[in-house]
Amino acid sequence: MKLKISNIQFIILIACILVPCLVHAQPGLGADDVDDGVPIDGGLSLLIAAGVGYGAKKIKQRKTKDKKETSL
């Protein structure tokens, strides 16, 4: 049984090495479409706003927790 597991692991290893060599996600150097910029759309700004809101909430919770502990 151990021999079969090592054979499967070997096949997966070879596949992981060979597949990136066979698959090309980007066009070659002669491509006419040149798009150097990455678009920053509303999704990224929403994630940033959510992070800022979450951080503000945590800071407020920590301040109220500290006030309760000092008043006791």
C-alpha positions in Angstrom: 0.0 0.0 0.0 2.8 2.4 0.8 4.3 1.8 -2.7 1.0 3.0 -4.3 1.0 6.1 -2.1 4.5 7.0 -3.1 3.7 6.4 -6.8 0.7 8.8 -6.5 2.9 11.4 -4.8 5.5 11.0 -7.5 2.9 11.5 -10.2 1.5 14.6 -8.5 5.0 16.0 -8.1 5.8 15.5 -11.8 2.4 17.0 -12.8 3.1 20.1 -10.6 6.5 20.5 -12.3 5.3 20.0 -15.9 1.9 21.7 -15.9 3.2 25.3 -15.4 5.7 24.7 -18.3 2.9 23.7 -20.6 0.3 26.3 -19.6 1.0 30.0 -20.6 -1.4 32.5 -19.0 0.2 35.6 -20.5 0.5 36.4 -24.2 3.9 36.3 -25.9 6.1 39.4 -26.5 4.5 40.1 -29.9 1.1 40.9 -28.4 -0.6 44.1 -29.5 -2.6 44.5 -26.3 -0.4 46.3 -23.9 -2.2 47.0 -20.6 0.3 47.9 -18.0 -2.1 49.2 -15.3 -4.2 47.2 -12.9 -7.7 48.6 -12.5 -8.7 49.5 -9.0 -12.4 49.3 -8.9 -15.1 49.6 -6.3 -14.4 46.3 -4.8 -11.0 47.2 -3.5 -12.3 50.5 -2.1 -15.1 48.7 -0.3 -12.6 46.3 1.3 -10.5 49.2 2.5 -13.6 51.0 3.9 -14.6 47.8 5.7 -11.2 47.4 7.2 -11.2 51.0 8.5 -14.7 50.6 9.9 -13.7 47.3 11.6 -10.6 48.9 13.1 -12.5 51.9 14.4 -15.1 49.5 16.0 -12.3 47.5 17.7 -10.7 50.7 19.0 -14.0 51.9 20.4 -14.6 48.6 22.1 -11.2 48.6 23.7 -11.7 52.1 25.0 -15.1 51.3 26.6 -13.6 48.1 28.1 -10.7 50.1 29.6 -13.2 52.7 31.0 -15.3 49.9 32.6 -12.2 48.3 34.2 -10.9 51.6 35.6 -14.3 52.6 37.1 -14.5 49.3 39.0 
